[in-house]
């Protein structure tokens, strides 16, 4: 059995943001979520140590995950990463320590780290430009120490084997070593890396677990955040394509990690899919946006927008059509329309320029449209209104009252023609 401790106490000042660093998102989810998911895949004892913006981060975690413990670092007395691990209360004999700013971490690597039997182990990778990383000092295969960059000598700064900041410890060693940590360094902080030195001084075996730079990438700036998202998107799309999704020029689209595809779907270039969307046997054409919506056996776009709480089944939505908080079943809406807060049934055709006028300045109102309704172009439907089955609405109409099934709804200003006016206005030579 293994316990996992996730360190998320830092201020993240290099992000230059009022938002806590670990709540910045990668592929739609806060970074810390990925560490928690990787941890929960191998352990039922997952603890997150917080300090900066602790209430805000804890609120998110408690709302998102079950079986998670949040603890507070005593930052005033014990600052630094060593102080963070002092706050943990692991229940099992093996303790894995992760960071909350590693969105590319996966459960396979965490499991690999947890299976090491030595008193202490740390993750390493080789980096040609190791700026910002602690350097791993070795004697042959033996790990002697880790030196933080700010405390490293000129020779130590040339070392390319770096500490990724992920560890595992025997709990008994951890409990005996933590009280011996000190803050005798430039920053007056307690470093978790000093546990490695304590282990080697005691003659304990220290194991370096080599990983790759992407899996172990930490995010400390918005530039690194963008890099992490680029890699995460590529990984996510590859998984969905292996599952049967067709993606045309996948590098041009963006897909939320919470989105689910079922059976064969097709995604054209420039598509954005956000939130908890569910796409089933559907095609999303170029440059369309889907936000927390459900598409089943439907086709949308190009350049359509399906907003949250919308559900489309057996429907065709064309270019420049916006759907918001609406349920469409067997509907065609080909061009330039806004359908908000509406329920529209099968066989209904929505003409170009149709608008459901759902907002009266104070409240939103619903429109209900039945089966087989034909809506002419440039129609305004002023909610709340119910249009029953088999109604024909003439182009250019404004509908404010409920018609009856079988009606023709016609609301227009009568057309007037004035003979000879063109020549009188422009002159006969025009």
BELBEL-V616788 format. One record per residue. N is the residue number from 1. SS is DSSP state (@ for helix, = for strand, . for the rest). PSI is psi in radians with two decimals (NA if undefined). OMEGA is omega in whole degrees, -180 to 180 (none if undefined). Layout:
N&SS&PSI&OMEGA / N&SS&PSI&OMEGA
This chain:
1&.&2.57&-176 / 2&=&2.49&170 / 3&=&2.58&178 / 4&=&2.23&177 / 5&=&2.21&179 / 6&=&2.09&180 / 7&=&2.11&-179 / 8&=&0.71&-174 / 9&.&-0.23&-172 / 10&.&2.78&-179 / 11&.&-0.40&179 / 12&.&0.79&-174 / 13&@&-0.48&-178 / 14&@&-0.23&175 / 15&@&-0.36&180 / 16&.&1.02&-174 / 17&.&2.59&173 / 18&.&-0.30&179 / 19&.&2.37&176 / 20&.&2.46&-174 / 21&@&-0.82&-173 / 22&@&-0.15&176 / 23&@&-0.05&171 / 24&.&2.48&-168 / 25&=&2.60&170 / 26&=&2.11&-177 / 27&.&0.70&171 / 28&.&-0.17&-178 / 29&=&2.51&173 / 30&=&2.50&-177 / 31&@&-0.69&-175 / 32&@&-0.44&180 / 33&@&-0.66&-176 / 34&@&-0.66&176 / 35&@&-0.73&180 / 36&@&-0.76&-179 / 37&@&-0.71&177 / 38&@&-0.69&180 / 39&@&-0.79&-177 / 40&@&-0.30&176 / 41&.&-0.37&-178 / 42&.&-0.14&-173 / 43&.&2.56&173 / 44&.&-0.08&178 / 45&=&1.52&-179 / 46&=&2.17&-177 / 47&=&2.36&179 / 48&=&2.20&-180 / 49&=&2.18&-173 / 50&=&2.74&170 / 51&.&-1.26&-180 / 52&.&2.22&-179 / 53&.&0.68&-174 / 54&@&-0.75&-177 / 55&@&-0.72&-178 / 56&@&-0.77&-180 / 57&@&-0.76&-180 / 58&@&-0.69&179 / 59&@&-0.75&178 / 60&@&-0.82&-176 / 61&@&-0.74&-179 / 62&@&-0.50&179 / 63&@&-0.36&-173 / 64&@&-0.62&-171 / 65&.&2.68&171 / 66&.&2.85&175 / 67&.&0.87&-179 / 68&=&2.41&179 / 69&=&2.28&175 / 70&=&2.30&-179 / 71&=&2.79&-178 / 72&=&2.32&176 / 73&.&2.41&173 / 74&.&1.37&-170 / 75&.&-0.52&-179 / 76&.&-0.70&-178 / 77&.&-0.63&-173 / 78&.&1.29&178 / 79&.&2.82&176 / 80&.&3.06&-176 / 81&@&-0.58&175 / 82&@&-0.68&176 / 83&@&-0.57&179 / 84&@&-0.78&-178 / 85&@&-0.41&175 / 86&@&-0.47&-178 / 87&.&-0.27&-176 / 88&.&2.71&179 / 89&.&1.15&-176 / 90&.&2.53&-177 / 91&.&-0.34&-173 / 92&.&2.94&-173 / 93&.&-0.40&177 / 94&=&2.36&-176 / 95&=&2.05&175 / 96&=&2.38&-180 / 97&=&2.10&179 / 98&=&2.98&174 / 99&=&2.56&-178 / 100&.&-0.04&-178 / 101&.&0.58&179 / 102&.&1.42&-174 / 103&.&-0.20&-179 / 104&.&0.05&178 / 105&.&2.55&179 / 106&.&2.85&-175 / 107&@&-0.50&180 / 108&@&-0.77&-180 / 109&@&-0.68&179 / 110&@&-0.72&178 / 111&@&-0.74&178 / 112&@&-0.75&180 / 113&@&-0.63&-177 / 114&@&-0.38&-176 / 115&.&-0.10&177 / 116&.&2.43&-174 / 117&.&-0.10&-177 / 118&.&2.90&-179 / 119&.&-0.64&180 / 120&=&2.56&174 / 121&=&2.70&180 / 122&=&2.70&178 / 123&=&2.43&178 / 124&=&2.80&167 / 125&=&2.83&179 / 126&=&2.31&-178 / 127&.&2.13&-179 / 128&.&-0.43&178 / 129&.&1.42&-168 / 130&.&0.42&-179 / 131&.&2.23&176 / 132&.&-0.21&-177 / 133&.&2.62&169 / 134&=&2.44&-178 / 135&=&2.43&-180 / 136&=&2.11&-179 / 137&=&2.18&-176 / 138&=&2.75&170 / 139&=&1.68&-170 / 140&.&-2.19&179 / 141&.&-0.04&-176 / 142&=&2.24&176 / 143&=&2.14&-180 / 144&=&-0.74&-176 / 145&=&2.91&171 / 146&=&2.29&-179 / 147&=&2.14&177 / 148&.&2.59&-177 / 149&@&-0.71&-177 / 150&@&-0.26&178 / 151&@&0.05&-173 / 152&.&2.58&174 / 153&.&3.01&-180 / 154&.&-0.71&179 / 155&.&-0.69&-179 / 156&@&-0.52&179 / 157&@&-0.30&179 / 158&@&-0.23&-179 / 159&.&2.34&-178 / 160&.&-0.17&174 / 161&=&2.05&-171 / 162&=&2.77&178 / 163&=&2.19&-180 / 164&=&-0.14&176 / 165&=&0.32&178 / 166&=&2.32&-171 / 167&=&2.90&163 / 168&=&2.58&-176 / 169&=&2.65&164 / 170&=&2.27&-174 / 171&@&-0.68&-179 / 172&@&-0.73&176 / 173&@&-0.78&-178 / 174&@&-0.80&-178 / 175&@&-0.59&180 / 176&@&-0.52&-174 / 177&@&-0.59&-176 / 178&@&-0.74&179 / 179&.&-0.28&-179 / 180&.&-0.07&176 / 181&.&2.56&174 / 182&.&2.99&-179 / 183&.&0.67&-179 / 184&.&1.24&180 / 185&.&3.06&-174 / 186&.&-0.54&-176 / 187&.&-0.09&-178 / 188&.&0.73&180 / 189&.&2.80&175 / 190&.&2.14&-175 / 191&.&2.32&173 / 192&.&-0.48&180 / 193&.&-0.45&179 / 194&@&-0.29&175 / 195&@&-0.54&178 / 196&@&-0.76&178 / 197&@&-0.71&179 / 198&@&-0.65&179 / 199&@&-0.78&-179 / 200&@&-0.65&177 / 201&@&-0.56&180 / 202&.&0.04&-180 / 203&.&0.23&179 / 204&.&2.57&176 / 205&.&2.35&176 / 206&=&2.15&-175 / 207&=&2.32&172 / 208&=&2.16&179 / 209&=&1.90&-176 / 210&=&2.31&175 / 211&.&-2.97&178 / 212&.&2.73&-173 / 213&.&-0.55&-179 / 214&.&-0.89&-179 / 215&.&-0.62&-174 / 216&.&0.30&-178 / 217&.&2.22&173 / 218&.&2.67&-178 / 219&.&2.09&-180 / 220&.&-0.09&-179 / 221&.&2.93&179 / 222&@&-0.47&174 / 223&@&-0.76&178 / 224&@&-0.56&176 / 225&@&-0.78&179 / 226&@&-0.70&178 / 227&@&-0.75&180 / 228&@&-0.71&-180 / 229&@&-0.65&177 / 230&@&-0.82&179 / 231&@&-0.70&-179 / 232&@&-0.71&178 / 233&@&-0.74&179 / 234&@&-0.74&179 / 235&@&-0.76&-178 / 236&@&-0.78&-179 / 237&@&-0.65&178 / 238&@&-0.71&178 / 239&@&-0.77&-178 / 240&@&-0.60&177 / 241&@&-0.64&175 / 242&@&-0.47&179 / 243&.&-0.08&174 / 244&.&0.05&179 / 245&.&2.32&175 / 246&=&2.21&178 / 247&=&2.09&177 / 248&.&2.12&-176 / 249&.&1.14&-173 / 250&@&-0.46&-179 / 251&@&-0.23&-179 / 252&@&-0.15&-177 / 253&.&2.87&179 / 254&=&2.26&-176 / 255&=&2.25&178 / 256&.&2.47&-180 / 257&.&-0.29&180 / 258&.&-0.11&180 / 259&.&2.52&-180 / 260&=&2.31&173 / 261&=&2.46&178 / 262&=&2.29&-177 / 263&.&-2.89&-172 / 264&.&2.12&175 / 265&.&2.85&179 / 266&=&2.29&-179 / 267&=&2.06&180 / 268&.&3.02&-176 / 269&.&2.61&172 / 270&.&0.26&-178 / 271&.&2.50&174 / 272&=&2.17&179 / 273&=&2.04&-174 / 274&=&2.76&168 / 275&.&-2.77&-178 / 276&.&1.12&179 / 277&.&2.62&177 / 278&=&2.08&-176 / 279&=&2.06&-175 / 280&=&2.06&176 / 281&.&0.83&-174 / 282&.&2.80&178 / 283&=&2.27&176 / 284&=&1.97&-175 / 285&.&3.01&-167 / 286&.&2.40&171 / 287&.&0.56&174 / 288&.&2.76&-180 / 289&=&2.25&177 / 290&=&2.23&-176 / 291&=&1.95&175 / 292&.&0.92&-177 / 293&.&2.95&179 / 294&=&2.25&176 / 295&=&2.16&178 / 296&=&2.14&178 / 297&.&0.79&-176 / 298&.&2.88&178 / 299&=&2.27&178 / 300&=&2.65&175 / 301&.&-3.05&5 / 302&.&2.77&175 / 303&.&0.82&173 / 304&.&2.80&178 / 305&=&2.12&178 / 306&=&1.95&-172 / 307&.&3.00&-173 / 308&.&2.65&177 / 309&.&0.49&174 / 310&.&2.53&179 / 311&=&2.11&-179 / 312&=&2.32&177 / 313&=&2.30&178 / 314&.&0.69&-175 / 315&.&2.73&177 / 316&=&2.06&-177 / 317&=&2.16&-173 / 318&=&-2.82&-173 / 319&=&2.47&178 / 320&.&0.65&173 / 321&.&2.32&180 / 322&=&2.23&179 / 323&=&2.25&-179 / 324&=&2.15&173 / 325&.&0.86&-175 / 326&.&2.69&177 / 327&=&2.06&-179 / 328&=&2.23&179 / 329&=&1.99&179 / 330&.&0.74&-174 / 331&.&2.53&171 / 332&=&2.19&175 / 333&=&1.69&-166 / 334&=&-0.50&-169 / 335&=&2.38&157 / 336&.&0.92&-178 / 337&.&2.74&173 / 338&=&2.11&180 / 339&=&1.76&-177 / 340&=&2.43&179 / 341&.&0.90&-175 / 342&=&2.66&169 / 343&=&2.09&-174 / 344&=&2.26&-172 / 345&.&3.08&-168 / 346&.&2.60&177 / 347&.&0.02&-179 / 348&.&2.39&178 / 349&=&2.20&-178 / 350&=&2.03&-177 / 351&.&2.84&-179 / 352&.&2.42&176 / 353&.&0.18&179 / 354&.&2.41&180 / 355&=&2.29&166 / 356&=&1.99&-177 / 357&=&1.55&-167 / 358&.&-0.15&-173 / 359&=&2.17&-179 / 360&.&0.20&-178 / 361&.&-0.31&178 / 362&.&-0.67&-175 / 363&.&2.76&175 / 364&=&2.50&-179 / 365&.&2.65&-175 / 366&.&2.64&172 / 367&=&2.33&177 / 368&=&2.17&-178 / 369&=&2.28&-174 / 370&.&-2.74&-175 / 371&.&2.56&172 / 372&.&0.46&179 / 373&.&2.39&176 / 374&=&2.06&-178 / 375&=&2.03&-180 / 376&.&2.86&-177 / 377&.&2.66&176 / 378&.&0.79&178 / 379&.&2.39&173 / 380&=&2.18&179 / 381&=&1.92&-172 / 382&=&1.85&-178 / 383&.&2.68&0 / 384&.&2.34&178 / 385&=&2.58&177 / 386&=&2.17&178 / 387&=&2.01&-176 / 388&.&-3.09&-180 / 389&.&2.66&169 / 390&.&0.98&175 / 391&.&2.46&176 / 392&=&2.15&179 / 393&=&2.11&-176 / 394&.&2.60&179 / 395&.&2.47&177 / 396&.&0.21&-177 / 397&.&2.68&171 / 398&=&2.02&-174 / 399&=&2.08&-179 / 400&.&-0.15&-178 / 401&.&2.70&178 / 402&.&2.11&174 / 403&.&-3.14&175 / 404&.&2.73&178 / 405&.&2.36&-180 / 406&.&-0.13&-177 / 407&.&2.68&160 / 408&=&2.16&177 / 409&=&2.15&-176 / 410&.&2.10&-179 / 411&.&1.66&-178 / 412&.&2.66&169 / 413&.&2.28&-178 / 414&.&2.42&-180 / 415&.&2.40&178 / 416&.&2.37&177 / 417&.&2.29&179 / 418&.&1.97&-175 / 419&.&2.43&174 / 420&.&0.10&-173 / 421&@&-0.56&-177 / 422&@&-0.87&-179 / 423&@&-0.63&179 / 424&@&-0.58&-175 / 425&@&-0.81&-175 / 426&@&-0.30&-174 / 427&.&2.68&-172 / 428&.&-0.30&-180 / 429&.&-0.09&-177 / 430&.&NA&none
